[in-house]
Amino acid sequence: MQTLWSDQPIAYDGSQLRAHWLWSTFGLVGDAVVAFRGPCCVTTGEMADLADLDGPGIAGDDMVHFVWESFATPDLLLAVHRQRLLSAQAGEVLAALAPRTVVRRDGDDLFVGVGKLSISIATATPVSSLIHFAVNATPGGAPVPTANLRDLGVDAAAFATALLARAAVEQQSITSARAKVRAKGEWR
């Protein structure tokens, strides 16, 4: 799986969660995760989660975004599993970078105290599965109480590159684990 930390600021509005956006924007063909920093304001027309349609909105002034596209199979269940694993890995990275901070995961969301640290969604297209995961880099712009990397003393780029590396290693390990299993009853 390819990974990229882009220094190019990008305003995330939900339209990026589409097949081949990583290819058309960054030239990455195939399974990839790209991280970038920028504001977030998801329009109602771009909301993938039906529960968010009647909610307070999805926004933040400054976030670290991750967009993951996988072509292995456009399976929404598998994408949700990957999404939950990525969220758990983000919590592990934060535990290493801010060891005195208690980060709690609830499903695909991370919290510090009552502050929501992350947003996330998984979806599928006819050709791929997609995940958007983002954490607040600094305070401001969100319609709910939040936590953010700056207040935790965590550098946004260090967090992004660490999570990208961890996700890539995990996916390689999963691919390897799947390939080294023999079928029950298979002879040596």
Contacts in CASP RR format, 6 or more apart in sequence:
PFRMAT RR
TARGET T0000
AUTHOR 0000-0000-0000
METHOD contacts of the structure
MODEL  1
MQTLWSDQPIAYDGSQLRAHWLWSTFGLVGDAVVAFRGPCCVTTGEMADL
ADLDGPGIAGDDMVHFVWESFATPDLLLAVHRQRLLSAQAGEVLAALAPR
TVVRRDGDDLFVGVGKLSISIATATPVSSLIHFAVNATPGGAPVPTANLR
DLGVDAAAFATALLARAAVEQQSITSARAKVRAKGEWR
1 31 0 8 1.000
1 32 0 8 1.000
1 33 0 8 1.000
1 70 0 8 1.000
1 167 0 8 1.000
1 168 0 8 1.000
1 171 0 8 1.000
1 172 0 8 1.000
2 28 0 8 1.000
2 30 0 8 1.000
2 31 0 8 1.000
2 32 0 8 1.000
2 33 0 8 1.000
3 32 0 8 1.000
3 33 0 8 1.000
3 34 0 8 1.000
3 35 0 8 1.000
3 164 0 8 1.000
3 165 0 8 1.000
3 167 0 8 1.000
3 168 0 8 1.000
4 26 0 8 1.000
4 28 0 8 1.000
4 32 0 8 1.000
4 33 0 8 1.000
4 34 0 8 1.000
4 35 0 8 1.000
4 164 0 8 1.000
5 34 0 8 1.000
5 35 0 8 1.000
5 36 0 8 1.000
5 157 0 8 1.000
5 160 0 8 1.000
5 161 0 8 1.000
5 164 0 8 1.000
6 26 0 8 1.000
6 34 0 8 1.000
6 35 0 8 1.000
6 36 0 8 1.000
7 36 0 8 1.000
8 36 0 8 1.000
9 36 0 8 1.000
9 37 0 8 1.000
9 38 0 8 1.000
10 16 0 8 1.000
10 36 0 8 1.000
10 37 0 8 1.000
10 38 0 8 1.000
10 65 0 8 1.000
11 38 0 8 1.000
11 39 0 8 1.000
11 40 0 8 1.000
11 41 0 8 1.000
12 38 0 8 1.000
12 39 0 8 1.000
12 40 0 8 1.000
12 41 0 8 1.000
12 42 0 8 1.000
12 63 0 8 1.000
12 65 0 8 1.000
12 132 0 8 1.000
12 134 0 8 1.000
13 40 0 8 1.000
13 41 0 8 1.000
13 42 0 8 1.000
13 43 0 8 1.000
13 46 0 8 1.000
14 42 0 8 1.000
14 43 0 8 1.000
14 46 0 8 1.000
14 47 0 8 1.000
14 48 0 8 1.000
14 132 0 8 1.000
15 46 0 8 1.000
16 25 0 8 1.000
16 65 0 8 1.000
16 67 0 8 1.000
16 132 0 8 1.000
17 46 0 8 1.000
17 48 0 8 1.000
17 67 0 8 1.000
17 121 0 8 1.000
17 123 0 8 1.000
17 130 0 8 1.000
17 132 0 8 1.000
18 125 0 8 1.000
18 130 0 8 1.000
19 69 0 8 1.000
19 125 0 8 1.000
19 126 0 8 1.000
19 127 0 8 1.000
19 128 0 8 1.000
19 130 0 8 1.000
20 69 0 8 1.000
20 127 0 8 1.000
20 128 0 8 1.000
21 67 0 8 1.000
21 69 0 8 1.000
22 28 0 8 1.000
22 30 0 8 1.000
22 32 0 8 1.000
22 34 0 8 1.000
22 67 0 8 1.000
22 69 0 8 1.000
23 29 0 8 1.000
23 30 0 8 1.000
25 34 0 8 1.000
26 32 0 8 1.000
26 34 0 8 1.000
28 34 0 8 1.000
30 69 0 8 1.000
30 71 0 8 1.000
31 69 0 8 1.000
31 70 0 8 1.000
31 71 0 8 1.000
31 72 0 8 1.000
31 171 0 8 1.000
32 68 0 8 1.000
32 69 0 8 1.000
33 66 0 8 1.000
33 67 0 8 1.000
33 68 0 8 1.000
33 69 0 8 1.000
33 164 0 8 1.000
33 167 0 8 1.000
33 168 0 8 1.000
34 66 0 8 1.000
34 67 0 8 1.000
35 64 0 8 1.000
35 65 0 8 1.000
35 66 0 8 1.000
35 160 0 8 1.000
35 161 0 8 1.000
35 163 0 8 1.000
35 164 0 8 1.000
36 64 0 8 1.000
36 65 0 8 1.000
37 62 0 8 1.000
37 63 0 8 1.000
37 64 0 8 1.000
37 65 0 8 1.000
37 137 0 8 1.000
37 156 0 8 1.000
37 157 0 8 1.000
37 160 0 8 1.000
38 62 0 8 1.000
38 63 0 8 1.000
38 64 0 8 1.000
38 65 0 8 1.000
38 137 0 8 1.000
39 59 0 8 1.000
39 60 0 8 1.000
39 61 0 8 1.000
39 62 0 8 1.000
39 63 0 8 1.000
40 58 0 8 1.000
40 59 0 8 1.000
40 60 0 8 1.000
40 63 0 8 1.000
40 65 0 8 1.000
40 119 0 8 1.000
40 134 0 8 1.000
41 58 0 8 1.000
41 59 0 8 1.000
41 60 0 8 1.000
42 52 0 8 1.000
42 57 0 8 1.000
42 58 0 8 1.000
42 59 0 8 1.000
44 53 0 8 1.000
47 53 0 8 1.000
47 58 0 8 1.000
48 121 0 8 1.000
48 123 0 8 1.000
49 121 0 8 1.000
52 58 0 8 1.000
56 143 0 8 1.000
56 144 0 8 1.000
57 143 0 8 1.000
58 119 0 8 1.000
58 143 0 8 1.000
59 141 0 8 1.000
59 142 0 8 1.000
59 143 0 8 1.000
60 136 0 8 1.000
60 140 0 8 1.000
60 141 0 8 1.000
60 142 0 8 1.000
60 146 0 8 1.000
61 138 0 8 1.000
61 139 0 8 1.000
61 140 0 8 1.000
61 141 0 8 1.000
61 142 0 8 1.000
62 136 0 8 1.000
62 137 0 8 1.000
62 138 0 8 1.000
62 140 0 8 1.000
63 119 0 8 1.000
63 134 0 8 1.000
63 135 0 8 1.000
63 136 0 8 1.000
63 137 0 8 1.000
64 134 0 8 1.000
64 135 0 8 1.000
64 137 0 8 1.000
64 149 0 8 1.000
64 156 0 8 1.000
64 159 0 8 1.000
64 160 0 8 1.000
65 132 0 8 1.000
65 133 0 8 1.000
65 134 0 8 1.000
66 86 0 8 1.000
66 131 0 8 1.000
66 132 0 8 1.000
66 133 0 8 1.000
66 134 0 8 1.000
66 160 0 8 1.000
66 163 0 8 1.000
66 164 0 8 1.000
67 130 0 8 1.000
67 131 0 8 1.000
67 132 0 8 1.000
68 82 0 8 1.000
68 86 0 8 1.000
68 130 0 8 1.000
68 131 0 8 1.000
68 132 0 8 1.000
68 133 0 8 1.000
68 167 0 8 1.000
69 128 0 8 1.000
69 129 0 8 1.000
69 130 0 8 1.000
70 78 0 8 1.000
70 79 0 8 1.000
70 82 0 8 1.000
70 128 0 8 1.000
70 129 0 8 1.000
70 130 0 8 1.000
71 127 0 8 1.000
71 128 0 8 1.000
72 78 0 8 1.000
72 129 0 8 1.000
73 129 0 8 1.000
74 124 0 8 1.000
74 125 0 8 1.000
74 126 0 8 1.000
74 127 0 8 1.000
74 128 0 8 1.000
74 129 0 8 1.000
75 124 0 8 1.000
75 129 0 8 1.000
76 122 0 8 1.000
76 123 0 8 1.000
76 124 0 8 1.000
76 129 0 8 1.000
78 129 0 8 1.000
79 122 0 8 1.000
79 123 0 8 1.000
79 124 0 8 1.000
79 129 0 8 1.000
79 130 0 8 1.000
79 131 0 8 1.000
80 108 0 8 1.000
80 122 0 8 1.000
82 122 0 8 1.000
82 129 0 8 1.000
82 131 0 8 1.000
83 108 0 8 1.000
83 120 0 8 1.000
83 121 0 8 1.000
83 122 0 8 1.000
83 131 0 8 1.000
83 133 0 8 1.000
84 107 0 8 1.000
84 108 0 8 1.000
85 170 0 8 1.000
86 120 0 8 1.000
86 131 0 8 1.000
86 133 0 8 1.000
86 163 0 8 1.000
86 167 0 8 1.000
87 105 0 8 1.000
87 107 0 8 1.000
87 108 0 8 1.000
87 109 0 8 1.000
87 110 0 8 1.000
87 118 0 8 1.000
87 120 0 8 1.000
87 133 0 8 1.000
88 105 0 8 1.000
89 163 0 8 1.000
89 166 0 8 1.000
89 167 0 8 1.000
89 170 0 8 1.000
90 110 0 8 1.000
90 118 0 8 1.000
90 133 0 8 1.000
90 135 0 8 1.000
90 163 0 8 1.000
91 103 0 8 1.000
91 105 0 8 1.000
91 110 0 8 1.000
92 166 0 8 1.000
93 159 0 8 1.000
93 162 0 8 1.000
93 163 0 8 1.000
93 166 0 8 1.000
94 101 0 8 1.000
94 103 0 8 1.000
94 110 0 8 1.000
94 152 0 8 1.000
94 154 0 8 1.000
94 159 0 8 1.000
95 101 0 8 1.000
95 103 0 8 1.000
96 162 0 8 1.000
97 152 0 8 1.000
97 153 0 8 1.000
97 154 0 8 1.000
97 155 0 8 1.000
97 158 0 8 1.000
97 159 0 8 1.000
97 162 0 8 1.000
98 152 0 8 1.000
98 153 0 8 1.000
98 154 0 8 1.000
101 112 0 8 1.000
101 152 0 8 1.000
102 112 0 8 1.000
102 113 0 8 1.000
103 110 0 8 1.000
103 111 0 8 1.000
103 112 0 8 1.000
103 117 0 8 1.000
104 110 0 8 1.000
104 111 0 8 1.000
104 112 0 8 1.000
104 113 0 8 1.000
105 111 0 8 1.000
108 118 0 8 1.000
108 120 0 8 1.000
108 121 0 8 1.000
108 122 0 8 1.000
108 133 0 8 1.000
109 116 0 8 1.000
109 117 0 8 1.000
109 118 0 8 1.000
109 119 0 8 1.000
109 120 0 8 1.000
110 116 0 8 1.000
110 117 0 8 1.000
110 118 0 8 1.000
110 135 0 8 1.000
111 117 0 8 1.000
111 147 0 8 1.000
112 147 0 8 1.000
112 152 0 8 1.000
113 147 0 8 1.000
114 145 0 8 1.000
115 144 0 8 1.000
115 145 0 8 1.000
115 146 0 8 1.000
115 147 0 8 1.000
116 136 0 8 1.000
116 142 0 8 1.000
116 144 0 8 1.000
116 145 0 8 1.000
116 146 0 8 1.000
116 147 0 8 1.000
117 135 0 8 1.000
117 136 0 8 1.000
117 146 0 8 1.000
117 147 0 8 1.000
117 148 0 8 1.000
118 133 0 8 1.000
118 134 0 8 1.000
118 135 0 8 1.000
118 136 0 8 1.000
119 132 0 8 1.000
119 133 0 8 1.000
119 134 0 8 1.000
120 131 0 8 1.000
120 132 0 8 1.000
120 133 0 8 1.000
120 134 0 8 1.000
121 131 0 8 1.000
121 132 0 8 1.000
122 129 0 8 1.000
122 130 0 8 1.000
122 131 0 8 1.000
123 129 0 8 1.000
123 130 0 8 1.000
124 130 0 8 1.000
135 148 0 8 1.000
135 149 0 8 1.000
135 159 0 8 1.000
136 142 0 8 1.000
136 146 0 8 1.000
136 147 0 8 1.000
136 148 0 8 1.000
136 149 0 8 1.000
137 148 0 8 1.000
137 149 0 8 1.000
137 150 0 8 1.000
137 156 0 8 1.000
138 148 0 8 1.000
138 149 0 8 1.000
138 150 0 8 1.000
139 146 0 8 1.000
139 148 0 8 1.000
139 150 0 8 1.000
139 151 0 8 1.000
140 146 0 8 1.000
149 155 0 8 1.000
149 156 0 8 1.000
149 159 0 8 1.000
150 156 0 8 1.000
END
